[in-house]
Amino acid sequence: MSGKESYDGEDGIWQAGAITTVIDGIGAAAVYSTGDGLYSSLDLNVSFYSTAKIQEKVEVEARVKATNNGGLKSAVIEIRRESNGEIIATGRMWMSPLSVKVRHNVSKISKL
């Protein structure tokens, strides 16, 4: 399978799954850029309004809103056609702070 087949249909249209992946990635990057550490996606909703061709130029914009509800943050992401500003898709996501704890337990070494 070539790289092109993974994100377009036979007619050269950007697949919904690829658009959703961009929305998720850009939203997560926007939340990370606030400087409060790593966050994990809790909820992602995407609405599709139009289609886009693979070689068509688009604009992607993300806005982040912090809340006082346990540190949750929300992001709103829009993908627009660059030529006329028509909205192709919008996404709304909620993210939670991610805490990673590393346990060092040298006494229990695997026998594998």
N, C-alpha and C positions, 0 to 999 in steps of 0.2 A: 504494500500500500504506500503510495507516495504521500508527501506532506499535504498536497492540495486536496486529496480525497478525504482527509480527516476533518476538514472544515467547510467544504462546499458540497452542494448537491450537484446533480448532473447538469443543472442549468446555471451553475456558477453563483448561486445565491449563498450568502453567509448563513450557515446552519444555526438554529436556535441554541443548541448546546454550546457552540463556540462563543456566541454572544453572551450567554450566561457565564461562561468561564471568564471572559474579559471583565464582566461586571463584578464577579466575585473577587478576582485578583486586584482590580483597581480599587474596589471598596476596601479590601483588606490593607492595601498599601496606603490608602488615605488615612485609615484609622491608625496604622503604625506610625505614620508621619507626625502624629500629634505628640509623639515622644513619651508616651505612657507605657511603653513595653509591648509585649506580644498579646494579641487578642485572638480568640477563637470564634468562628462563625456559629451563631445560634439559629438564625433564621434568615432565609433569603427568598424574596419574592421578585419575580421579573415579569414585566408586562411588555408585550411586543406590539408595535403600532405600524411598522413598515418593514420592508426587506432591504437588504443592501447587497450589492454585487461585491465580489471578492476584491477587486482592484479599486473600489470606490473609497475615496477619502472620507473619514468620519472624525468627529470630535468626541472625546470622552471627558466628562466632568464629574467630579465627586465632591460632595459636601458632607462634613462630619459634624454630628451633634453629640456632645457629651451629656450624660444624665447623672442624676444623683441616686439612681436606683441600683446600688451595688456596683457601681463603676461601669455599667453597660454603656455602650456607645452605639449610635446608629449612623448609617451612611446612606445617602441618596445618590445614585449614579445615573447619569443620562448619556446615551449615545445618540448623537445627531449627525445627520448628513451635512458635510462641510459646505456643499454647494448652495444649499438653501435653508439650512437650519432645521429641517424637518426631523422630528424625533423618531428614531428607529426603535429604541427600547429604553425602558427605565427599570431600575432595580432599587429595592429597599432592603437593607440588611441590618440585623442586630448582632453585635459582637460583645463577648464577655472577656474580662481579663484572664489571661492564661498564666497559671503559676506552675512552673516546672520544678519539682523537687528531686534532687539527685541524692540517692542513698548509697553510701559507700559501706559495704559490708564485706570486709576482706576475709572474715572467718568462714564464710560459706562459699567455697570455691566449687564450681561445677565439675563433675567427674566426667563430663562428655568431652 
